[in-house]
Every structure is written in structure tokens, then in C-alpha cells.
Amino acid sequence: MTSVKDNDPAIVAIERAMVAIRRSQTRRALNKFAARAGGPAVDPTIFGVLDAVESRDDEATVSDIATALGTDQPRASRLVARAVAEGLLERRADQTDARRIHLALTPTARTALDRAHANRQAVFARATAGWPDRERAEFARLLTRFVTDFETVSTGRDSE
């Protein structure tokens, strides 16, 4: 591991780029793009819940959702209840422990997520359309690595 100097120009550039991404990739901006493309009209907050369930292959619990969204369990429970009421999630008993409840996406939620993935990918494809394939692949590799490492550091798991 190499050390990073204070005021490293690369770190400053990364910080500025991340701020710009955060500003431009607000949930509202992505929803507006999805609406123009005929995408789903799912509340962005609920959409975060669906993304979290999808990332856990329908094995998510309310605790998993709270962790994924960076919120407390009561708020996650309310969001899950809304998603269930809107027909986007189902609660299923664990086959080995009936006290444990897993959350599963409904077909409606899967359709909404599929459309969202397609819409997001279309935006990212347009943003990198002028890039050589090699650069796009390298960017994907480095960004994925950065996100993984950032999550480790930001959650404090790097000091465990």
C-alpha cells in the first residue's frame, strides 16, 4: 500500500469529481430521465429498498435494508411496509427459522428494476460513447474497486 500525501492533486480531483457526481446523479435527476424514457414511477426512497433487496438475491431482512440505506431499523421497517403495501415486496418466512422473515421482489418490482437498470445504463453508455472500449473497461474496473474500498473505509470495516 502506498501512502497518500496531503493535498495530493489526484485525491483533490477525485473529491471534486465525487461532489460533481453526487450533484448530477440525484434521485430526482435519474427519475426525470426514467420518466422521459417511459420508466417506472416508483418513489426514489422505495427504489433504494428494492435495490437493496435485489443486491441480496431476495434474502434481505429489514436489518439488511437498514444497513444498506444507512438508516435505523424503525425507518427501514416503515419503508419495507410501504413497499409491501404498494405490491413491490413480499415477506417470506425463512425455511429453517420461521421467526426470520426474508423480503422478496414481486414481478412488478423486478420490471421496475429492469427498466431502471436499462435507463441508467443508457445514460452511462451515452456519457462514455466517445471512449475507446479499453478505457471504458478500465474505468469500470477502477470505479468498482474504488466503490468497494470506499464502502470499507466509510463503514469503518478497514479498522477491524
Residue, then its C-alpha position, 0 to 999 in steps of 0.5 A: m500500500t502506498s501512502v497518500k500525501d496531503n493535498d495530493p492533486a489526484i485525491v483533490a480531483i477525485e473529491r471534486a469529481m465525487v461532489a460533481i457526481r453526487r450533484s448530477q446523479t440525484r434521485r430526482a435527476l435519474n427519475k426525470f430521465a426514467a420518466r422521459a424514457g417511459g420508466p417506472a414511477v416508483d418513489p426514489t426512497i422505495f427504489g433504494v429498498l428494492d435495490a437493496v433487496e435485489s443486491r441480496d438475491d431476495e434474502a434481505t431482512v429489514s436489518d439488511i435494508a437498514t444497513a444498506l440505506g444507512t438508516d435505523q431499523p424503525r425507518a427501514s421497517r416503515l419503508v419495507a411496509r410501504a413497499v409491501a403495501e404498494g405490491l413491490l415486496e413480499r415477506r417470506a418466512d425463512q425455511t429453517d427459522a420461521r421467526r426470520i422473515h426474508l423480503a422478496l421482489t414481486p414481478t412488478a418490482r423486478t420490471a421496475l428494476d429492469r427498466a431502471h437498470a436499462n435507463r441508467q445504463a443508457v445514460f452511462a453508455r451515452a456519457t462514455a460513447g466517445w471512449p475507446d472500449r479499453e478505457r471504458a473497461e478500465f474505468a469500470r474496473l477502477l470505479t468498482r474497486f474504488v466503490t468497494d474500498f470506499e464502502t470499507v473505509s466509510t463503514g469503518r470495516d478497514s479498522e477491524 
